[in-house]
Amino acid sequence: MGVKGISGMAVTGTLGDADAARDSSIIQKDAVKFAEMVKKMQRNTAMNLAENNTSGVSSSQISKNHRLQGDYTQGFYGAFTSEADKKAAPKGLAANAKGSNGKTPVIDKTSELYAQSMELENYMVKMMLSSMRNTIQHTSLSGDNNEYARKMYDDMMYDNMSEAMTKNSAFGLADQIYIELSGQRK
């Protein structure tokens, strides 16, 4: 198979093959370098974790409200603080839940387990909004030179929107997760 040269004449033989071979060689070298870099990072992480007797993110990276430094969302820790929140009734679909004793379970919204349940519900809502967002076609009148900035702003807006929806609407998913993980329904 030939490749068209500058003058438009077909160039046959090894010129096109040489370029492909060179490109393939460069890609293979880059892949080997990348794999070595990943292994080195994994070894360093494992050594650091072993030295500090820790796992995962270091405590200096986590703020008092259990969020990573640099997170722009508020999170769910400390969102519920009243005495009524310690003995709340389930909402949404979880309102129909009954425990093994036939009683309606009690939700302690001030607990870390509930905050984690809210985080999981928030993730589900965020996935739902993201799927809905992907159906929107964006049109640009001026060529949209700020496409990256618009996408970043949209991500932040949808993250905050999903957090607000999780806190204020009564989906009940976090309540169901809490009931299951707290062992109130056996």
Disulfide bonds with the S-S distance in Angstrom:
none
